[in-house]
Amino acid sequence: MTTTQPLPSRPRRFLRGMRDGVPIGLGYLAVSFSLGIAAGGIGLSAVQGFLASLLNNASAGEYAGFALMAAGAGYLELALVILVTNARYLLMSCALSQKFSPETPFFHRFLVGFDVTDELFGLAIAQPGYLDPVYLYGAFAVAMPGWSVGTAVGILAGDVLPGRVVTALSVAIFGMFLAIIIPPAKENRVVGVLVPLSFAASLAFTVLPLFSGLSAGTRTLLLTVVISGLAAACFPVKEDAEGGAA
């Protein structure tokens, strides 16, 4: 006769989520420091950078927003580019919703959707069985402050460090993006071709007379939609017989 082990209490699940979220929070603290350098470069205060990161836990989307702010983009351009940049989180949220019990209230699903990131999504999917939102809240309690505090510290450091050091540290943000795009480019031949193609198209758009007059935000939006649309049309993701991606 088998016995079912009782589930840990909600406080214990929250603490377990905090424990599992510590490595993510520490990683966020390091990565967002360079993001803070970029934020300080466009004139944001430490408080503003902290709030920006607290309300937008997305490295690529947040950096894109800072870049557009530096380019003087309008609110509509800013909103559209960040929406497109963060669109993958919509798919992650749909997948994550299958990990919850059908009885999970909507407000828990809504709150969890606020902080779906690549790392937290991986942490959640790796959990066996149905997922208790309280576990993710524990991970959020560590990850979100790590990201926000790192941004604020980066801004403060940019205000006191010598200009050459700040310039050197700002290069770290490009290392972060290389770390994001190189692994999928190595695993997927289509992505490996589209990444340099995107770089070349972005350079062309800055010099071609027809497009050089557009703002940086508009050029980024056009390139994102056109290149991703062409890639989806020319290289659709195949599905296996069970309906999963092949």
Secondary structure, 3 states (H helix, E strand, C coil): CCCCCCCCCHHHHHHHHHHHHHHHHHHHHHHHHHHHHHHHHCCCCHHHHHHHHHHCCCHHHHHHHHHHHHCCCCHHHHHHHHHHHCCHHHHHHHHHHCCCCCCCCHHHHHHHHHCCCHHHHHHHHCCCCCCCHHHHHHHHHHHHHHHHHHHHHHHHHHHHCCHHHHHHHHCHHHHHHHHHHHHHHHHCHHHHHHHHHHHHHHHHHHHCHHHHCCCHHHHHHHHHHHHHHHHHHHCCCCECCCCCEC
